Amino acid sequence: MALLTKKDTNLITDPLADNNPITIQVLGICSALAITAELKASIVMAVAVIFVLGVGNVVISLMRNIIPSKIRIIVQLIVVATLVIVVDQVLKAFAYELSKTLSVFVGLIITNCIIMGRFEAFALGNGPWRSFLDGIGNALGYGVILVIVGFFRELLGSGTLLGYKVLGDPIAKTGLYATGYENNGFMIIPPAALIVVGIIIWVQRSRNTALIEDH
Amino acid sequence: MLEHIELFFKSIFIDNMVFAVFLGMCSYLAVSKKVATAVGLGAAVIFVLAVTVPLNWLLDQYLLRDGALAWLGSEYADYNLSFLSFILFIATIATMVQLVEIVVEKFSPSLYNSLGIFLPLIAVNCAILGGSLFMQSRDIQTLGLAFNYGVSSGIGWFLAILAIAAIREKIRYSNVPPPLRGLGITFIITGLMGIGFQSFGGMLTGGDDGAAAEEEQRMDYDKVSEIEKKDSEKEDIDEKEISYNDAINN
């Protein structure tokens, strides 16, 4: 038996495009936007969510038959909170600067709607392996948007990528700056993230007209 | 008193939950199609924040922070349980939300029906947990200030969802490019409103020096009137300006 059947592959690929958690399901926007001013923070955030959602989905899926449905929200919250504490402690130990940048947004992974949404919609009704794939797929779909937004905001806003000055030095006027190009300070401020996501949605729905809403 | 006023306006306008830190965006986008439901959810958020932030402040102060357990005796004085704060905060919040749900169901079944699935989801509204986490990281000093912070950031969220719901009701009659309809245009409008709110950043920078403070104030007035010209959400701005004037008089 192949490791991934056709159906299993769909679990991963669907959320990347036509069923993207951010642009289509409207989940998990809260933490997606505030930390995307730099590419590095976006990548770390994406990795953290992939870990939490992948593992969390497996845990919930294993426990799905013994969780009383009345208190499932609390159980789910405790599972996520535990995983997020692990992420937070790891970040504090190995990447202290970064964990300062992310500040409360690591903690806010707990209330990231994608996680609760996938627990409710998928992990409670499916086996561990499929839940794992679904978790990874959705977290990747979330991560892709984060990385795209982070890429454009850092490139246009500070002229750097992951801290490297890819467009030249703005003070010494080398590279692109020699031609009179200037960084767009607008991309650094928080509202720019919303507008970039809006544009991503625009592009996506222009390419796939089936996704258009009536209002 | 002054610090209360300062925190109040700061949390509503400058550190607005939606426009400055993007908290509670999921329900903000999902429940903002109608003004009536938006008002209900906004009120619920104010209430839950007003209860959970002070509660979590007590937990943080007497249980979690470095040395908080000193009241148990000197052998506990160097305990630091702050790594447990996520789990304790979220447990408090989940319990409180359950309580609010029961109360609303009992006293206002119509509101309960219109909020539908979103009431339990307040538990996973980032604005609620975010309120507690910001309270912790900003090191808010007293219980009164914590309560103030909860209420005022709730009001900030309420204002935001009310404004976007009103705009979305009107935008139905506009000719938005089809791929942007619904979610896309809501994102962009929120971004534009966020830029408007950025202008409040200069509001509380006045120092002790009289002349400098006056200068600052004049600049702020300019800013406010500038937004007023540009922004179409007149009513919102008027409200802000009134409260801004109040702040100065006080």
Interface residues (C-beta under 8 A of the other chain):
Chain A: T23 V26 L27 G28 I29 C30 S31 A32 L33 A34 I73 I74 L77 I78 A81 T82 V84 I85 D88 Q89 S103 V104 G107 L108 I110 T111 N112 C113 M116 I189 P190 P191 A192 A193 L194 I195 V197 G198 I199 I201 W202 V203 Q204 R205 S206 T209 I212 E213 D214 H215
Chain B: F19 A20 V21 F22 L23 G24 M25 C26 L29 A30 F83 L84 S85 F86 I87 I90 A91 A94 P120 L121 A123 V124 N125 C126 A127 I128 L129 G130 L133 F134 S137 I171 R172 P177 P178 P179 L180 R181 G182 L183 G184 I185 F187 I188 T190 G191 L192 M193 G194 I195 Q198
